[in-house]
């Protein structure tokens, strides 16, 4: 005899099965992007090319805005050999335009010229799109920047191209400082295809020694992003670098795993772990040398960050890496092991 409980269980089974087979549900996707170059280490390009199996998107740092709205190529920009190699590897190519000056978005005429130049450049060089990395803007740019993103997205989408926007991290709309408040994530994420969040430099080089990317803070940033409309179109920033402070005072200098571990071995130094981020902490105190404090990200800190993050934020769309060159080689194996899905973008 079929009991009432059996009927209810069977009905629930059908409901869950139908949901799992929903044809409109997006396929799981986790894309890995890298900015290049993103350190002064000469090995950044080799790191990229040696790990193509786990990298899906490349953001070559190739442009700055010109005052009249044009684009100023950086040294080595538009390299045909690199473009050919990346296309051969089937990477999504979205060069980054970096700016710390808001002039090109504040004036309507210059903004229109800027958008036209970006679209022309993307089409001429057959890029898949562009990455906008405009940082440190004042609060009065919030509306013009949102307008710029919306207008650029419309122009690029009309040509079948993508728009990524890189933003400062924050845990609420106001954020911790003016430049974070100047970025309206609701409007930006609605217009752009992907939003890269720079979840690193929690302790900047201009502050005393501290965590570069505390795990709880990263989780809070993603938690806020999830309230905007879902995490599929967001990418969490991953640091592959460290900072070293001479005599414990700012400014710090960026350091690589390769260089730090060479120092650790040379002087037989002990290392500890930062409880907030899992990063390696090194205290160099050798006679005849200035003391130095180092916080350094490595494979272990990456794994400790990614494992609970992926479990908690199951719809997260991927990661964007800063600090290619001289990184812990094992970080790439951690990404291979932990990424929950392939890139479907």
Secondary structure by P-SEA (a helix, b strand, c coil): cccaaaaaaaaaaaaaaaaaaccccccbbbbbbbbcccccccaaaaaaaacccccccccccccccccccbbbbccccccaaaaaaaaaaccbbbbbbbbccccccccaaaaaaaaaaaaaaaaaacccbbbbbcccccccaaaaaaaaaaaaaaaaaaacbbbbbbbbbbccccccccccccccaaaaaacccbbbbcccccccccccccccccaaaaaaaaaaaaaccccccbbbbbbccbbbbccccccbbbbcaaaaaaaaaaabbbbbbccccccbbbbbbcccccbbbbbbbcaaaaaaaaaaaaaacccccccccccccccccaaaaaaaacccccccc
